[in-house]
Amino acid sequence: MAYGISTYAYFWRISSRAPEPMTALDMLRDIHQLGGQVFQICDYAPIETYDDARLAELRTAAADLGVTLELGTRGIAPDHLERYLRIAERLGVTFVRSMLHTTDHKPGVEESTALLKQVIGRYEEQGVTLGLETYEQVATADLVDVVRAVDSPRLGIVLDPGNCVARLELPSQVVELAAPYVVNVHVKDFAFSRRDGWVGFTYAGAPLGTGLLDYQSMIAAVRAHAPDPASVNQIVEHWLPWQDGGFDATAELEHQWTHHSISTLLNLPKGE
């Protein structure tokens, strides 16, 4: 397993709230400085506008720094997945993460299976693995059904149990269902906190190791059941709320969380 960082760990620093949003090259260099081995460019719309020269520049920079690139998008329309396969080819990427639903297309199990069968052969030919993420819009059991029905060695699940709490799925149940099909893991801790006056809760991110994520059990399950555990990269993400101190305070805390998370993973005893 290699340890990396997603664009979601830079959520505020690449947002419109940033005075000067970080670029993909900025994030790549930061990941290298933090010791990360993988950069998952996930739901990062600008990558779709890069021409071949700019993609080549990013690929060369990653190779020079010894950082593996991965991609991430949303949706399973064949033309869209083909587009990301072309980007993957130009970047030398062998893993693409996606989600079954977009804002305007929410296919069920049968339609999802049919759509994926139209394109998965091309992913197989190019040696690229497609991972579908666990999240609240789709029951984990349904996601598993899709992966099983498509039945391709290049299709699996991106495990992020924190996403599914909003569907009232327990993280441990998500891990148990998904573990045999996991091809990528998003390492994101999470916690509930009481709102003012004890009126309800806020469900948000937490520094790794301080929240409800049972990291050790999750990774043990993946190692025991995933088809190829050694190839399952662990990618740091955050759910960091905007801070009262504004952008500077938020950006600094985002950096601290990222540094803490990747350092924690890199310093785990070998095999954990």
BALUMLO-378685 format. One record per residue (C-alpha): x, y, z; residue in three letters. Coordinates in nm, 4 decimals. Example, Ala and Ser with C-alpha at 12.3 -4.5 7.8 and 13.67 -1.06 7.14 Angstrom:
2
     east    north       up   r
   1.2300  -0.4500   0.7800 ALA
   1.3670  -0.1060   0.7140 SER
***
This chain:
272
     east    north       up   r
   0.0000   0.0000   0.0000 MET
   0.1183   0.3509  -0.0839 ALA
   0.0064   0.6619   0.1014 TYR
  -0.1112   0.9731  -0.0744 GLY
  -0.3199   1.2884  -0.0632 ILE
  -0.6306   1.3947  -0.2528 SER
  -0.7300   1.7361  -0.3815 THR
  -0.9979   1.7164  -0.1094 TYR
  -0.7204   1.7779   0.1447 ALA
  -0.6760   2.1148  -0.0319 TYR
  -1.0484   2.1883  -0.0532 PHE
  -1.0338   2.5479   0.0703 TRP
  -0.6910   2.6284  -0.0730 ARG
  -0.8118   2.5516  -0.4271 ILE
  -1.1546   2.7077  -0.3798 SER
  -1.2856   3.0436  -0.4956 SER
  -1.2325   3.1687  -0.1391 ARG
  -0.8559   3.1438  -0.1805 ALA
  -0.6896   3.4724  -0.2854 PRO
  -0.4633   3.2661  -0.5135 GLU
  -0.5958   2.9091  -0.5476 PRO
  -0.3288   2.6405  -0.5564 MET
  -0.2716   2.4775  -0.8927 THR
  -0.2236   2.1070  -0.9588 ALA
   0.1526   2.1638  -0.9701 LEU
   0.1375   2.3508  -0.6391 ASP
  -0.0447   2.0585  -0.4757 MET
   0.1917   1.8059  -0.6314 LEU
   0.4963   1.9836  -0.4922 ARG
   0.3345   2.0189  -0.1509 ASP
   0.2496   1.6479  -0.1428 ILE
   0.6106   1.5645  -0.2240 HIS
   0.7349   1.7924   0.0553 GLN
   0.4957   1.6242   0.2995 LEU
   0.6250   1.2813   0.2029 GLY
   0.3171   1.1672   0.0121 GLY
   0.3645   0.8980  -0.2494 GLN
   0.0395   0.9485  -0.4455 VAL
  -0.1555   1.2513  -0.5673 PHE
  -0.5219   1.1755  -0.6369 GLN
  -0.6562   1.4565  -0.8574 ILE
  -1.0176   1.4102  -0.7551 CYS
  -1.3203   1.6147  -0.8692 ASP
  -1.0781   1.8820  -0.9862 TYR
  -1.2576   2.0439  -1.2800 ALA
  -0.9545   2.2339  -1.4211 PRO
  -0.7874   1.9054  -1.5207 ILE
  -1.0512   1.8661  -1.7934 GLU
  -0.9304   2.1905  -1.9542 THR
  -0.5617   2.0934  -1.9683 TYR
  -0.4231   2.0492  -2.3177 ASP
  -0.1699   1.7772  -2.4001 ASP
   0.1267   2.0028  -2.3245 ALA
  -0.0001   2.0900  -1.9788 ARG
  -0.0850   1.7281  -1.9001 LEU
   0.2652   1.6289  -2.0121 ALA
   0.4142   1.8952  -1.7833 GLU
   0.2211   1.7573  -1.4859 LEU
   0.3169   1.3999  -1.5706 ARG
   0.6850   1.4890  -1.5989 THR
   0.6814   1.6845  -1.2735 ALA
   0.5202   1.3913  -1.0907 ALA
   0.7768   1.1485  -1.2333 ALA
   1.0638   1.3771  -1.1332 ASP
   0.9296   1.3952  -0.7772 LEU
   0.8544   1.0236  -0.7563 GLY
   0.4813   1.0811  -0.6972 VAL
   0.2200   0.8527  -0.8559 THR
  -0.0804   1.0275  -1.0105 LEU
  -0.4423   0.9118  -0.9819 GLU
  -0.7612   1.0677  -1.1159 LEU
  -1.1116   1.1157  -0.9779 GLY
  -1.4426   1.2236  -1.1261 THR
  -1.8170   1.1696  -1.0889 ARG
  -2.0575   0.9837  -1.3121 GLY
  -2.0502   0.6688  -1.5236 ILE
  -2.1775   0.7862  -1.8608 ALA
  -1.9570   0.6006  -2.1126 PRO
  -1.8497   0.9145  -2.2996 ASP
  -1.7458   1.0784  -1.9719 HIS
  -1.5487   0.7757  -1.8545 LEU
  -1.3848   0.7547  -2.1979 GLU
  -1.2818   1.1185  -2.1618 ARG
  -1.1141   1.0446  -1.8290 TYR
  -0.9485   0.7391  -1.9770 LEU
  -0.7877   0.9653  -2.2376 ARG
  -0.6678   1.2021  -1.9623 ILE
  -0.5393   0.9008  -1.7693 ALA
  -0.3389   0.7869  -2.0718 GLU
  -0.1729   1.1259  -2.1087 ARG
  -0.0900   1.1429  -1.7370 LEU
   0.0281   0.7835  -1.7083 GLY
  -0.2507   0.7137  -1.4588 VAL
  -0.3659   0.3581  -1.3845 THR
  -0.6448   0.4388  -1.1353 PHE
  -0.9607   0.6482  -1.1771 VAL
  -1.2166   0.6995  -0.9005 ARG
  -1.5798   0.7772  -0.9808 SER
  -1.9288   0.7786  -0.8314 MET
  -2.2476   0.6330  -0.9770 LEU
  -2.4488   0.9548  -0.9504 HIS
  -2.4121   1.3098  -1.0723 THR
  -2.6468   1.5994  -1.0034 THR
  -2.8582   1.5205  -1.3103 ASP
  -2.8107   1.1459  -1.3602 HIS
  -2.8895   0.8932  -1.0886 LYS
  -2.8930   0.5450  -1.2417 PRO
  -3.0091   0.2425  -1.0448 GLY
  -2.8335  -0.0924  -1.0237 VAL
  -2.9457  -0.2263  -1.3641 GLU
  -2.8711   0.0932  -1.5574 GLU
  -2.5383   0.1400  -1.3791 SER
  -2.4378  -0.2136  -1.4654 THR
  -2.5312  -0.1692  -1.8315 ALA
  -2.3425   0.1609  -1.8609 LEU
  -2.0282   0.0277  -1.6999 LEU
  -2.0277  -0.2820  -1.9188 LYS
  -2.0129  -0.0513  -2.2217 GLN
  -1.6848   0.1041  -2.1154 VAL
  -1.5024  -0.1283  -1.8760 ILE
  -1.3453  -0.3226  -2.1619 GLY
  -1.1539  -0.0107  -2.2660 ARG
  -1.0260   0.0305  -1.9085 TYR
  -0.9127  -0.3324  -1.9131 GLU
  -0.7309  -0.2825  -2.2435 GLU
  -0.5479   0.0245  -2.1108 GLN
  -0.4673  -0.1346  -1.7750 GLY
  -0.6615   0.1253  -1.5765 VAL
  -0.8669   0.0354  -1.2691 THR
  -1.1970   0.2149  -1.2106 LEU
  -1.3054   0.2507  -0.8470 GLY
  -1.6596   0.3442  -0.7418 LEU
  -1.6798   0.5277  -0.4107 GLU
  -1.9068   0.4414  -0.1190 THR
  -2.1298   0.7369  -0.0307 TYR
  -2.4732   0.8234   0.0996 GLU
  -2.6590   0.8501  -0.2309 GLN
  -2.6190   0.4798  -0.3078 VAL
  -2.6660   0.1907  -0.0648 ALA
  -2.3392   0.0050  -0.0202 THR
  -2.5176  -0.3232  -0.0939 ALA
  -2.6325  -0.1780  -0.4286 ASP
  -2.2798  -0.0616  -0.5093 LEU
  -2.1511  -0.4115  -0.4377 VAL
  -2.4233  -0.5561  -0.6613 ASP
  -2.3095  -0.3345  -0.9492 VAL
  -1.9449  -0.4324  -0.9112 VAL
  -2.0340  -0.8013  -0.8907 ARG
  -2.2648  -0.7813  -1.1933 ALA
  -2.0071  -0.6081  -1.4132 VAL
  -1.7537  -0.8684  -1.2985 ASP
  -1.4317  -0.7079  -1.4205 SER
  -1.0851  -0.7274  -1.2637 PRO
  -1.0571  -0.3555  -1.3429 ARG
  -1.3668  -0.2478  -1.1481 LEU
  -1.3804  -0.2180  -0.7708 GLY
  -1.4793  -0.0008  -0.4769 ILE
  -1.3218   0.3070  -0.3189 VAL
  -1.3839   0.2645   0.0524 LEU
  -1.4856   0.5767   0.2457 ASP
  -1.7121   0.4619   0.5313 PRO
  -1.7619   0.8118   0.6709 GLY
  -1.9624   0.9114   0.3637 ASN
  -2.2331   0.6548   0.4367 CYS
  -2.3286   0.7655   0.7875 VAL
  -2.5773   1.0108   0.6331 ALA
  -2.7576   0.7079   0.4909 ARG
  -2.7678   0.5567   0.8426 LEU
  -2.5195   0.2891   0.7424 GLU
  -2.2718   0.2056   1.0171 LEU
  -1.9093   0.2427   0.9048 PRO
  -1.8332  -0.1111   1.0217 SER
  -2.1142  -0.2461   0.8017 GLN
  -1.9849  -0.0525   0.5013 VAL
  -1.6358  -0.1907   0.5545 VAL
  -1.7650  -0.5462   0.5875 GLU
  -1.9708  -0.5272   0.2682 LEU
  -1.7123  -0.3468   0.0569 ALA
  -1.3836  -0.5045   0.1737 ALA
  -1.3744  -0.7903  -0.0825 PRO
  -1.3949  -0.5398  -0.3678 TYR
  -1.1784  -0.2511  -0.2419 VAL
  -0.9234  -0.1033  -0.4836 VAL
  -0.8591   0.2297  -0.3073 ASN
  -0.9186   0.3760   0.0398 VAL
  -0.9990   0.7327   0.1402 HIS
  -0.8592   0.7925   0.4875 VAL
  -1.0881   1.0541   0.6385 LYS
  -1.1735   1.0734   1.0070 ASP
  -1.5079   1.2140   1.1220 PHE
  -1.6998   1.3041   1.4372 ALA
  -2.0257   1.4436   1.5738 PHE
  -2.0315   1.7549   1.7909 SER
  -2.3252   1.9171   1.9676 ARG
  -2.4524   2.2422   1.8196 ARG
  -2.5071   2.5494   2.0359 ASP
  -2.7747   2.4944   2.2972 GLY
  -2.7486   2.1189   2.2393 TRP
  -2.9896   2.1538   1.9465 VAL
  -2.8782   1.8740   1.7182 GLY
  -2.5319   1.7821   1.5956 PHE
  -2.2734   1.8827   1.3394 THR
  -2.1186   1.5915   1.1506 TYR
  -1.7812   1.6947   1.0152 ALA
  -1.4192   1.5960   0.9781 GLY
  -1.1694   1.5406   1.2557 ALA
  -0.7914   1.5031   1.2663 PRO
  -0.6976   1.1431   1.1939 LEU
  -0.7105   0.9337   1.5089 GLY
  -0.9344   1.1706   1.7051 THR
  -1.2740   1.0824   1.5548 GLY
  -1.4941   0.7790   1.4954 LEU
  -1.3001   0.6160   1.2116 LEU
  -1.1784   0.2730   1.3218 ASP
  -0.8767   0.2900   1.0966 TYR
  -0.7061  -0.0263   1.2162 GLN
  -1.0154  -0.2436   1.1698 SER
  -1.0850  -0.0912   0.8285 MET
  -0.7358  -0.1592   0.6968 ILE
  -0.7270  -0.5062   0.8524 ALA
  -1.0471  -0.5931   0.6664 ALA
  -0.9088  -0.4609   0.3389 VAL
  -0.5843  -0.6546   0.3820 ARG
  -0.7784  -0.9713   0.4588 ALA
  -1.0378  -0.9521   0.1829 HIS
  -0.9436  -0.7138  -0.1003 ALA
  -0.8480  -0.8820  -0.4301 PRO
  -0.4990  -0.7233  -0.4312 ASP
  -0.4337  -0.5496  -0.0959 PRO
  -0.0777  -0.4487  -0.1843 ALA
  -0.2046  -0.2311  -0.4704 SER
  -0.4684  -0.0515  -0.2595 VAL
  -0.3456   0.3037  -0.2060 ASN
  -0.4551   0.4993   0.1007 GLN
  -0.5497   0.8575   0.0177 ILE
  -0.5841   1.1344   0.2775 VAL
  -0.8981   1.3505   0.2606 GLU
  -1.0687   1.5963   0.4971 HIS
  -1.4055   1.7382   0.5897 TRP
  -1.2716   2.0591   0.7393 LEU
  -1.5350   2.3293   0.8111 PRO
  -1.4594   2.6922   0.7279 TRP
  -1.2971   2.8593   1.0289 GLN
  -1.4049   3.1812   1.2010 ASP
  -1.0621   3.3321   1.1381 GLY
  -1.1240   3.3398   0.7643 GLY
  -0.9130   3.2017   0.4822 PHE
  -0.5723   3.2241   0.6500 ASP
  -0.6904   3.0364   0.9590 ALA
  -0.8737   2.7781   0.7497 THR
  -0.5796   2.7222   0.5144 ALA
  -0.3364   2.6835   0.8028 GLU
  -0.5574   2.4281   0.9784 LEU
  -0.6099   2.2436   0.6503 GLU
  -0.2330   2.2173   0.6126 HIS
  -0.1947   2.0990   0.9722 GLN
  -0.4576   1.8267   0.9272 TRP
  -0.2940   1.7121   0.6036 THR
   0.0534   1.7019   0.7580 HIS
  -0.0788   1.5161   1.0618 HIS
  -0.2678   1.2595   0.8536 SER
   0.0087   1.1734   0.6077 ILE
   0.2717   1.1706   0.8822 SER
   0.0563   0.9356   1.0884 THR
   0.0182   0.6954   0.7964 LEU
   0.3840   0.7071   0.6960 LEU
   0.4942   0.6354   1.0530 ASN
   0.2721   0.3334   1.1076 LEU
   0.4587   0.0093   1.1786 PRO
   0.5159  -0.1859   0.8594 LYS
   0.2119  -0.3974   0.7720 GLY
  -0.0427  -0.1718   0.9437 GLU
***
